[in-house]
Amino acid sequence: MSNNKRIEKMIDRAVFYATDNHHEYVTIEHLLWSLLHEKEVCNLLLSIGSQPTKIKNDCTNFLSDPSHELPEALRNSQEPRRTNALSRV
């Protein structure tokens, strides 16, 4: 798979996560969550002494905060918007 396709897959996973959880925005944290599902990223983090499972759990907990959710009335009519930072990726 080409690098562009892999990046697109990671961004799509982040967007899906935000959509599935009724988030108002797709953020860098969503992208981090998605990156942590990639074996190569986890192996790199492990090689420098980091704990990808802990980071993923922390990220999931952060994104589980209800403040990220769209108001109930907008959930079926609005897709999450990408933040400016994510749009630059």
N, C-alpha and C positions, 0 to 999 in steps of 0.2 A: 504494500500500500504506500502511495506517495506521501510525503510529509504534508502536503496541502490537504489531502484527503483525511489524514490522521487528525490534523488540526480542526478541520471542519467537523469531524466526528466528535471531538472533545467539546467543541462549542455547541453542537447540536444536543449533546448529552446535558450540558449545563442549561440550555434553554428548556429541554424537556423537564428537567428537575424543577426549574422555576415554575413552569406551566402546571405541572402535576401538583405542585404545592400551593398554587394560587398566589404566587408572589407577584408583586407589582413590578419589580425590576429584575433583570438578569445582571448579576454583578460579578466582580472579580472573584468573590467568594464562591459563587456557583462554578466558575471556571476552575478554581482550585479544587473544589469537590470533585469535579469531573476528571481533572488531571490525576487525582489520587486513585482513580480506577485503572490507570495505565501501569502495567507491570514495570516498564522501563523507568517510569518516574519513581515508583516505590523503591525499586532497586537502587536508583541513584541516591534517594534520601537515606536508605539504609546504609549505603557505602560511606556516607559522611556522618554516621552516628545518629541520624534523626529517627523518629518513630512515625512512619506514615499512617499506621492504624490510629494512633492517638490524634494526629493532625486531622485525619478524616472524621473521627468521632467529634472532635472539637468543632470542626467546620459544620458538620451535620447539626450539632446542638445549636450553634449560632444561627444557622439558617432555619431552624425549627421555631425560632421566636415569632410569635404571632404578629409582631410589628412589620414583618416583611410581606404579609398577606394583603391582597386586594380586598377592599370592602366587599361584603357579601353581594351587594347589588351589581357589582361590576365583574364578578368572577366568570360569568359565561359570555360576556361581551367584549372583553379586553384581554389581549395577549400581554405577557410581561414585556416591558421595554428594556432594551439594552442600555446600560449606563454609558456615558461618554468614554470611560476608561475601557470598558469591554469592547466598544466599537473600534478602538484603536488596535485591537489584537488581530 
